[in-house]
Amino acid sequence: MEARSGDRLGVVRTELEAMGVVPTSLEPIREKDGIFVVRVRADGRTSVLKCFANPSHRREIAAYSLLGELGVATLRVLAATESAILLEDIDASGRLRLGEPGDLADPLVASRLARWYRVLHDAGAGFVIGAGADLYDETDVITEANLEAVARRTGTESLPVWGVLRARLDEIKARVRALPRTLTYNDFAFTNLAVTRDSALMFDYNLLGKGYVYSDLRNVCASLAEDAAAAFLDAYGEFDRTQAVVDDVAAPLVALHFACQRSRFPSWAKPELHVLEHDLARRVEALLSGEV
């Protein structure tokens, strides 16, 4: 483990050298899925470096650049290379604090966060129309092969809902694809939240991609207390609520796909498994029999 950490710190020093930064100390913070995060002290200040071993994860570097161009608030980017990015240290920024569990029940924080999502969605819609063809879209995982994999992994192959899904998959996918796309964050958690005196923003953009507005709003509100969720939606403003009928079908399928990629089935996906077993067939019928 020590040799491995040493190897990673060697990579960090190489990346910092390319950025023109000479560190006086390095403090590893975490390593997960080939992403190594370290606190860097240089010139009497600290910053945070993220190094990406997996080329597919390096899209986060481009995401910071894109959001800056679109006027969406992010952590300050101090420097970047092709495989690493140096960011302001939230703990030492003076203007930000990390999100806390209590923020999930705070209507004021929720309202501030809603404004960040509104800017993201409004700015992202035009970008996706013009240049978003190749962006990550989490609903792309709704395929026959992936659904069969979920059925096997969850031991639910005998459920009648799988016959419904196979028979009507093309119609379901057509309804999902028909929803207008914008930039979507896709990964809400209070641990990815930064709060200022009068605003809030999300960071960590590995799952930033294109999607429909309601998927992001549902993703946030599912974690908020009732009053905070109401404040979030009120501050966000108008949106197409009919997207919820499509999302009622798409969201459980997407969640179950990603849950089944884990070595152990995660607890957060158990409600989606319940939907699959007890309500998804009805939701499919509601989607395909109504006007959406």
ChimeraX attribute file (.defattr): number of C-alpha atoms within 10 A of each C-alpha:
attribute: neighborCount
match mode: 1-to-1
recipient: residues
	/A:1	6
	/A:2	7
	/A:3	8
	/A:4	9
	/A:5	13
	/A:6	11
	/A:7	11
	/A:8	19
	/A:9	17
	/A:10	12
	/A:11	16
	/A:12	23
	/A:13	16
	/A:14	13
	/A:15	22
	/A:16	21
	/A:17	12
	/A:18	13
	/A:19	16
	/A:20	10
	/A:21	17
	/A:22	14
	/A:23	18
	/A:24	12
	/A:25	10
	/A:26	18
	/A:27	12
	/A:28	16
	/A:29	12
	/A:30	11
	/A:31	14
	/A:32	8
	/A:33	9
	/A:34	12
	/A:35	15
	/A:36	21
	/A:37	22
	/A:38	20
	/A:39	21
	/A:40	25
	/A:41	17
	/A:42	14
	/A:43	10
	/A:44	7
	/A:45	13
	/A:46	21
	/A:47	21
	/A:48	23
	/A:49	26
	/A:50	24
	/A:51	26
	/A:52	22
	/A:53	16
	/A:54	12
	/A:55	10
	/A:56	9
	/A:57	17
	/A:58	21
	/A:59	20
	/A:60	21
	/A:61	23
	/A:62	15
	/A:63	18
	/A:64	21
	/A:65	13
	/A:66	14
	/A:67	17
	/A:68	15
	/A:69	11
	/A:70	15
	/A:71	11
	/A:72	19
	/A:73	19
	/A:74	20
	/A:75	19
	/A:76	15
	/A:77	16
	/A:78	13
	/A:79	16
	/A:80	20
	/A:81	14
	/A:82	13
	/A:83	17
	/A:84	24
	/A:85	24
	/A:86	26
	/A:87	20
	/A:88	19
	/A:89	19
	/A:90	18
	/A:91	13
	/A:92	12
	/A:93	14
	/A:94	9
	/A:95	11
	/A:96	20
	/A:97	17
	/A:98	15
	/A:99	20
	/A:100	15
	/A:101	12
	/A:102	11
	/A:103	18
	/A:104	22
	/A:105	17
	/A:106	18
	/A:107	20
	/A:108	18
	/A:109	23
	/A:110	28
	/A:111	21
	/A:112	21
	/A:113	24
	/A:114	25
	/A:115	19
	/A:116	18
	/A:117	25
	/A:118	19
	/A:119	15
	/A:120	21
	/A:121	23
	/A:122	15
	/A:123	18
	/A:124	24
	/A:125	20
	/A:126	15
	/A:127	18
	/A:128	19
	/A:129	12
	/A:130	9
	/A:131	9
	/A:132	18
	/A:133	11
	/A:134	9
	/A:135	14
	/A:136	17
	/A:137	19
	/A:138	19
	/A:139	18
	/A:140	11
	/A:141	16
	/A:142	18
	/A:143	17
	/A:144	13
	/A:145	9
	/A:146	17
	/A:147	20
	/A:148	15
	/A:149	17
	/A:150	21
	/A:151	18
	/A:152	13
	/A:153	16
	/A:154	13
	/A:155	10
	/A:156	16
	/A:157	15
	/A:158	10
	/A:159	13
	/A:160	11
	/A:161	19
	/A:162	20
	/A:163	13
	/A:164	15
	/A:165	18
	/A:166	14
	/A:167	11
	/A:168	14
	/A:169	18
	/A:170	13
	/A:171	14
	/A:172	19
	/A:173	16
	/A:174	10
	/A:175	18
	/A:176	20
	/A:177	15
	/A:178	11
	/A:179	17
	/A:180	15
	/A:181	21
	/A:182	22
	/A:183	27
	/A:184	26
	/A:185	25
	/A:186	21
	/A:187	17
	/A:188	19
	/A:189	16
	/A:190	18
	/A:191	13
	/A:192	15
	/A:193	19
	/A:194	21
	/A:195	20
	/A:196	15
	/A:197	10
	/A:198	9
	/A:199	18
	/A:200	25
	/A:201	22
	/A:202	22
	/A:203	18
	/A:204	18
	/A:205	22
	/A:206	18
	/A:207	17
	/A:208	21
	/A:209	22
	/A:210	26
	/A:211	27
	/A:212	23
	/A:213	26
	/A:214	20
	/A:215	19
	/A:216	18
	/A:217	22
	/A:218	17
	/A:219	16
	/A:220	24
	/A:221	19
	/A:222	12
	/A:223	16
	/A:224	23
	/A:225	17
	/A:226	15
	/A:227	14
	/A:228	21
	/A:229	24
	/A:230	16
	/A:231	22
	/A:232	26
	/A:233	19
	/A:234	13
	/A:235	18
	/A:236	20
	/A:237	10
	/A:238	9
	/A:239	12
	/A:240	11
	/A:241	10
	/A:242	12
	/A:243	18
	/A:244	17
	/A:245	19
	/A:246	24
	/A:247	20
	/A:248	18
	/A:249	24
	/A:250	23
	/A:251	19
	/A:252	18
	/A:253	24
	/A:254	20
	/A:255	19
	/A:256	26
	/A:257	22
	/A:258	16
	/A:259	22
	/A:260	19
	/A:261	13
	/A:262	9
	/A:263	7
	/A:264	8
	/A:265	15
	/A:266	13
	/A:267	9
	/A:268	11
	/A:269	17
	/A:270	14
	/A:271	13
	/A:272	20
	/A:273	20
	/A:274	12
	/A:275	18
	/A:276	22
	/A:277	15
	/A:278	12
	/A:279	15
	/A:280	23
	/A:281	19
	/A:282	14
	/A:283	18
	/A:284	22
	/A:285	13
	/A:286	16
	/A:287	20
	/A:288	15
	/A:289	9
	/A:290	8
	/A:291	8
	/A:292	15
